[in-house]
Structure formats: structure tokens, C-alpha cells
Amino acid sequence: MTDPSDKSAKETPEITEEAPVITSHQLELADKTLNYSATVGKMPLKDEKDKIAAQIFYTAYTLDEDGDPAARPLIFVFNGGPGSASIWLHMGALGPKRVDMGAEGFMPPPPYKLIDNAHTWLDLGDLVFIDPVGTGYSRASDPADNEKYWGLEADLEAVGEFIRLYLSRNKRWTSPLYLAGESYGTTRAAGLAGHLIDRGIAFNGVVLISTVMNFQTLRFTKANDLPYTLYLPSFCAAAHYHGQLDDDLQKRNLRELLSEVANWAEADYTVALAKGDRMTSDERAAIAERLARYTGLSQRFILGADLRVNIMSFCKELLRDDKRAVGRLDSRFVGIMASAEGATFDFDPSMHAITPPYAAVYNQYVREQLAYETDLNYEILSFKVNENWKYQGGQFPDTSEGLRAAFAKNPFMRVLVAQGYYDLATPFQAAYYSLAHMGLDASLRANISISEYEAGHMMYVHEPSLAKLKADADAFIRG
């Protein structure tokens, strides 16, 4: 028992639940007017003593219309990181307002602007944007407990509990339910589909944007050759975009070229890497020649890398002669490097081009238009969360089994997979590999649809891709 006279004993002040802030808004679309309410608040997660252990910050948009609200689809949305807030999908793609990034999505000059989102998903369903603990304004009651939520299984429990509470508090249990996640958010979405169906919550659909379920497809580790083959089509797309391929390949239809590269990577390249040191000099030279042709890199560099080019070295090497590096999140982006030397880039030009606009616009928007006041820092992307995340499942965690199990238990569920050609964080071929190796029954394979975009990880910063993503979501949800 703690000695009451011991002032060194740790005492955590009890947090009380705060009332959400609700505001009314109107959005003019080309063919309709949307009258809607925005609800901003913190959902309390309670411990076994019924005390608030943590609070999850959220923003919900619901249409103001006659009829039963439960009849409308309800879409729960989150980003990845895993230490990322939902700001990217919220302010870039799905919400009623978005950051003005221009047509191509490259960094605009400050001051940054908030504009109406003509491609919002609000006319498809009510939207709930979730910031897991440690991101956004979400925190554990005791700061020392934040790390308890930073792990694959703990995250599924916490976000799953948020969803249960939201359904109960808003009487939405019978709504058509959807999940939409990006990057690690697809890891979370796949896991939640399996986690929640055992708790009575089945989803009509899951949208996976820039997918990673099986981390073996992405991690360049010793004795794991899989990423080298799965990244190759994305490397080719980047080289093609920047005009680094031979003239005959530059003139090719991009999708046809990427299919050719993927087929070669799954056959000759995979076999060659499996041989290791047993490859003959002639075989090694032939593979290096083909890799150079498909990536725009020199044969000398490729041979020096033992035929294995990882993502960071590719980003620096492709435009090294110009002292430039291409983006990891979106290889269309180019950054000025301090030196042409070195094995990796100084910074990811695609990440640093979008962070200031999103941060500035969101922090103004949440206070000025959503009327939510706080002195807390909105954690857009917490490196502390990322560095301390616990990936249960060994070196290569995999939540595709949760998605497979959800399909088996709910054969009416459908999945939309959205992938960008220029995404070097979660390459499109890796997503297709995971889908093909999750053991899904043949009768359910038609439940999965795939859409591709001529942009990167956050394809929606590219306005034509933003419009296409909305059209694809429209067909998916209304279908």
C-alpha cells in the first residue's frame, strides 16, 4: 500500500470526459448541396476500474437529412505510420475540405489554402476520422501509459473499442459499415476486419489505400530477397517518369511495361536471386543488364549492389548526377541534396513537400471552422510512436490472415485496393503478392477489386487521381 505521506509517490490526476464540439456546415457540389454536422471530440477508453485510461480524438461528419441516420453508410477512416494521424485522408481526400496542393500535388508556396473538396466521400456515407493514441490529440491519461497502445495487437484493441463505442453512442449498429485505411492503416484495417467480426461487428467493405499487410514484402533484410523483386516495377515507373530509360522503353505504354517488368521479376530475377553465389558470371551479367534497362541505373552500380537495389539507394542513385533524389512516398517528387555522395537521401522530398501545407491548414481549420480549442500539439506523424511500435508476429508481421478470416466468416464483405505506380513506400506489386498469398477461397476472389493511379503513396495529392479515387469509391460503395 502506498504511504499517503510519501510525496514522491506518483499520482495521476483523473481525467474527466469532455463534451464533443458540434458545428453546422454546408458544401456546394456541382450537382447538389450537402448540409452536414461536424463533431469533434475525444472518445474515452476506460480501464477495468471504469476510469479513463486514454482518449482517442476524432472528427465525424454526418449529413443533416430526413430519415433514419442508421440507414446511411458509415465509414471509419485512419492513416498509418503507425504514428500518423488521420490528417492526410481527412484533409487530402475524403473530408469536405482539403488542402490546396494544385493539380500535380507538389508543394505550393505559403501561405497555404483550405478549399472545398469537390471529391469528398461525404455524399457516399458519414465519415469518422480516427487518430490512434499518440497521434493527433489522442493521449493516454498517464503519459507513461502511451506506449501500452503502441503495438499491433494493442492498437487493434483500442481502435476496435473506439468503433464499438461510436456505434453504441450514436446508435449506428445497423448502418452499412466500412473501413478505409492508408499505409499502416491498411495493416490495421485488415486486422480489424478479423478482430471485430468475432465481436459482432461485420463490415460491408474495406478500402485499402497503399497497402501493406505482410511486412516481408517491404523489409530489405538479410536473406529476404522478396522486396527486391516486388519493388522492381515501381523502380521502373519512377525511372520512366523521370526519363531515365532507353528511348524504346520511354515510348512504351507504362502499364504494359510494368506488367512486363513484373513478369520478368517473378520469373528470371527471382530464380537468379535464389541461386545466390551459384550464379555464373554470364548469368550475373545478364541479370545486371536487364536490371539496368528496367531501372535506369548503371550496370556497375547494380553489380556493386549484388543485384539487390534497396529503396533508399534507388532514391539517391536515380538522379545522382544532378545532385537530386526522388521521393519515397511519391517518386514524382524531386529534392535538392547537399551532395551527390552518400548511399541515401538527406530527406524524403515527397514527405517534406506535403507536411507544412497540411499542418498549417489543419491547425487553422480545426480551431476556426470546427471550433475546437486546445494548446496540445497535433501530432501529425509521431516518430516516437514509430520508433517504439511493437510489431507482434516476429520480423515480418502479417495481418492478411485477419482479412482472410473476415472473408470466411462474412462472405458478403468486399475490398477495394487502391495503389499508386510511383509509391516506393508500399509498392503496388507487393500488395498484389500479399493478396495472392493470403489463402482466400476461390469463391471469394471476385470480392476484391483493384484500382491503380498515376501518382504515389498519397495518390490523392494528384488531382486527377483524387477524382479517380472518388469515382472508384462511389462505384464500390454504391455497388
N, C-alpha and C positions, 0 to 999 in steps of 0.2 A: 504494500500500500504506500502511496506517495505521502511523504511528510508535508502537511499543509504549511509548515514553517520554512520549508526548503524553497526559497525564491528562485533557485536555479532550475526547479522542475519546470518542464516545458508545458505551457498551456496554450492551446489553440482556441482563439475566440470562435464561438459558434456562429455560423453564417445563417442568416435568415433568407427565405425565399423572396425574391423581388417580383413585383408585378410586371408583366410584359408591356411594352410600349406599342400602341396600335395607332396607325395613321391611315388616312384615306387618300387614294391617288386615282389618276386617270391617264390612260395611254391611248393615243390615237394611232391606229394601224391603218394601212391602206384601205382595208375593206370593213373595218369595224372599230368600235371604241371599247376599250377594256376598263371597266370600273373595278378597282381592287383595293384590298386592305393589305397593309404590310404590318406584320407582327414581329417585333424584335425583343428577344429576351434570353433568359438562361434557364435551361431545364435542370432541376436538381436531381442528382443521383444520390440516393440515400444508402447508408450502411445498415448493418443488422440492428443497430440501436435507433433507427429511424432519424438519424442526424444526417445533414447534408455532407456528403463526402467530397463531392465535386459538382461543378456546374458546367453544362455544355451550352455555349452560346449558339443561337440560331436566328435565322431570318426566314420568315414564312410569308409567302404571297398567296392570297386567296381571292378568287373572283367574287364580286358582290353581284349576285344574280338570284332570281327566284328559284325555288325548288330545293330539293334536299342536297346539301353540300356533299353528303356521303356518296352521291351518285357520280361526282366528278373524280377523275383520276387524281392520285396524289403521288408526287414524285419526290423522293428523298435524294438529296444531292450532296456530294462531298468530293474533295480533291484528294491528293495523295501525299507525297513527300517521303515518309509518312508524316512529317512535321509541317504539312501545308494546311492552311485554312482553305475554306471553300470559295475564297475571293475570286479565283480565276474563272470557274464556271459561272459564278454568281454575276460578276461584273464584265465577263467576256462573252458569254454565250447564252445562258438560259434566262437570266433575270430580265425585268422590264427596262432596266437601264444598263448601259455598258460604257466602257472606256473607249473614247475615240482613238483608234490606232491607225486610221487611214485604211486605204484599200488593201495594201500588202501586209500590214501588221508590224512594220518596222517602227522604231522609236520615234514619236513625234516630238517637236520642240516644246518645252514648257512655256507657259502654264498648260496643264493637261485638262481635257474637257470630258464632261459627262454628257452623253447623248441618249435619246430614246433608242431602245433596241427593237428594231422592226422584225427581228428574228427570234424574239422571246418565245419560250415554251409555255408561257402562262395561258395561252389560249388552248393548249393541249391538256393542261392539268394544273392543279395547285402545286406550288413549289416550296420545299423546305430545305434550306441550305444549312448544313451542319458543320460546325467547327469542333473536331475532337479535342479532348483535354490536352492542353499545352499549345494549342493553336488558336488564332483569333483572340477572343476574350475568354476562352474556356480555361478554367483553372481548378485544381484540387483545393479543397478548403484549407488544408495544410500544405504549403509549398513543398514540404518534404515528401508528400504523397504523390506528387505529379508523376513520378517515374513508374508508379504502380499501374498506370494506364498506358505506358509506352511499350507495348508488346502486341504481337499478332493476336493472341487469344484474349488478352485483357481489352484490347481495342474492340474486338467483336462483341464482347460482353457489354461494354459501355455504350457503344453506338446502337447495339441491339436494344438495350434498355431505353435509350432515348426514343427510339422508334415506337416501342411498346407504350411508353408514357405519352407520346404525342398522339397516338391513335386513341388512347383512352381519354385524355383530357379534351380532345377536340371531336370526339365521337365519330371517328373515321375508320373504324374497324372493317366496315363493309365497302369501303372505297376500292376501286381498282388500284392496286399498289405497284409502284415502280421504284427501282433504284437506278441512279445514274452516278457513276464514279469515273474519275480520271486518274491514270497512272497507278500509284499505290492504292488509289481509291477503287481501282478495278480488282486489286487483290482483296480489298475489304468487301466489295460488293459480292464477289464470288463466294467468299467465306460467309457473309451474312445470309446469302440465299440459303445455304445449307444449315446455318446456325438457327435461323428464325423459323424455318418450316417445322422444326421439331418443337417449337414453342407456339405453334398455331398461327403463324404469320406467313402466308404464301404470297408470292409476287406474280403479277401478270407479266411483268417484263423487267429485264435488267439491261441497262445500256453501259457498255464497256468502252470508254474513250481512252485510247493509247494504253493498250492492255499489257499487264504483267500478272500472270498467275503463278507460273513456275519460274523461280529465280535462277534455275540452272541455265535458262535460255539467255540470261543477261550478264552473268558474272564471269569475267575473264580470270579464271583461276587455273592454277597448275593442274594439268590432266583433264581439264574440261574444254574440249575443242568445240562444243556445240555453238557458243556465241559467234565464233569466227565464221561459221557457215551461215548463220541466221542474220548476221549484220551485213553480209556482203551485198545483198540487193539495195539496202539503204545507203551503203557507201557509194554504190553505183549511181543512185539517184542524186546524191549530193554532187558527185563529180560531173554528172550530166548537167545539173542546174548551173554549175559554175564554168561550163565549157571546157572541162579538163580531159575529155575523152577524145579518141580519134574521130576524125570527121565522119566516117561511116556510121559510128555509134551515135554521134551527136544528132544525126539526121533521122535516127530511128524513132518510132513511136515509143514513148517512155514506158508504158505498161508492158508492151510486148518485150522490150529489152529487159525489164526487171524479171519477167517470167523466165526468160532465157537464163539470166544470171542465177535465179533461184534453183532452176532445174540442174544447172551445172554444179552449183554449190552442194546440193543434196546428193549428187552422184560422184563425179570425179574428185571434187575438192574434199568431200567427206572421207572418201576412201584413201586419198593421199595423206590426209592428216592422221588417219588411223594407222597408217604404216609407220609413221614416226621416222626413226633413223634407218629403217629398212628401204626407204625410197632410194632409187638410183639417182645419180647426178642428172641424167637426162630427164627423169620424171620430175625432179625438183625444178629444173629449169623450165619445163613445160608448164607446170603449175604457176610458177612465178610470172611467166609471160602472160598467162591468161588473167591472173590477178591484177597485173599492171594494166592490162587492157580494160578491165572492168572497173578499176578504182581510180585511174589517172595517176597513180603513184609509180615511182620508178621501180624497175626490177631489182636494182641494187638495194633499195630500202626494204623491199618485200623479202628478199633473201636474207638480209640482215636481221629481219624480224622472225626468221624461221618460218616464213609463210603464214604468220599469225599476226594480223594487224588489229590492235585493240582500238577502242573508240577514242581514247584521249590522244593517242599518237596520230590517228587518222585526222582528227580535227585540226591538229597543228601542222601536219605534213602536207595536206592537200594544197594549200596556198602559201606554203612556207617561203617560197621565193619572193613573194610580195609582202612578207612580214605581216601576214594576216592569218587568222584562224576562223574556222566555221563553227557555228553553234552546235551544241549537243542537243538541246531541246528542239532546235529547228536549224537545219544545216543551210537554209537560205540566208541566215544572218551571218555577217562577217564582222570581226573585231580586229582592231589595230593592236598588234602585240609589241611589247617592249623590245623584243629581239627575235630574230629568225632562229636562234638557237633554242635548245631545250626539247624535251620529249612531250610536253603537254602545254595546253594554252594557259595564259595568265588568268583568264576569266572566260566564262561562257557568254559570248555576246548576245545570244538569244535570251538568256535569263536576265541579264542586266539591262536589256533594252525594254523589257516589259515591267520590271519591278517598280521603278519610280512612278510611271503613269498610274498603275493600279493602286499603289499605296496612297498617292496623293488624292486621287479621285474618290477612293473608298472612304478614307478618313473624313473627307468633307461631306460626302453623301450620307453616311450613317448619322452624322450629327445634324446636318442642315435639313435633310428631307425625311429621314426616318426618326428624328428627334431622340436619338439615343445618346446620352451624355455619360462619359467616363474618362478618367485620367489613365486608365490602363493602356498599355501599348498593344495594338492589334498585331499579333504575331502572324505575319503573312507566311513566312517559311522559317520555322524554328530549327536551326542547326543543332541546338541542344537536344531536341526531340529525336532528330535523325541519328545523331551520334550515340544516343543511349537506348535506341529501339531494340527490343528483344525479338529476334526472328525465331520463334519456335519452329522446329522441323528440320534442324540441322543447318548445314551450309546453304542448302537450296530449298527454302520453304516453298510450298505449293498449295494453293487454295483451289485448284481446279477440281479436286475431289469433292469439295463442298458444293461447287456448281453442278457437278455430275449427280451428286446425291439429291440436290434440289430438283433437278430434272426428273430423276427416277420417281420421286415422291409427288411431284407436281408436273405431269406431262403437258400441262396447258401453258406453262411458262415459256416465254420466248426471250431471245437475247439478240441485241444489236451490237455489233462490234465495229467501232469507228477507228480507222488507222490512217496516219499521215505518211506519205512517201519520204518526207525529209526529217522524220523523227529518228534521232540517234540515241534517245533515252530508252524508248520501248519500241524497237523496230518492228515493222508490220509482219515480217516473216516469222519472228519469234512468237507473235500472237497466234498465227496460223498453226505453227508447230504445236503449241500448247493445246489448242482446240482439237487438233488431230490426235493427241495423245492423252486425252482425259478419259477415254474409255466410254464415251457416250454411246448409248444404244442406237443402232442404225435407224430405228423408227423415229428418233427424236432429232436427228441431224438437221432436218428441214426447219426446226425451230430456231436455228441460228442464221442470221443474215449478216453480211459484211459490207461495209462501205469504205471507200478509200478517198483520200483527199490530197490535193497538190499543195500541201503545207506540212508543218511539223507536229510536234507533241501537242501543242495547244493550237490545233489547226484553225480554231475559230478566230484567231487574231488576223487571219487572212480572210477578208470579207467574202469573196466567192465561196470559200469553204464554210464560213459561218452560215451562209444561206443554204448551202447544200446539207449541212448538218441538221438544220431546222426541217428541211424538206424530208430528209431521211427519218427524223424523229416523228414527224407528222404521219408518214406512211406507217411507221412501226406502231405508234400508239393508237391511231385511229383504225389501223388494220386489225 
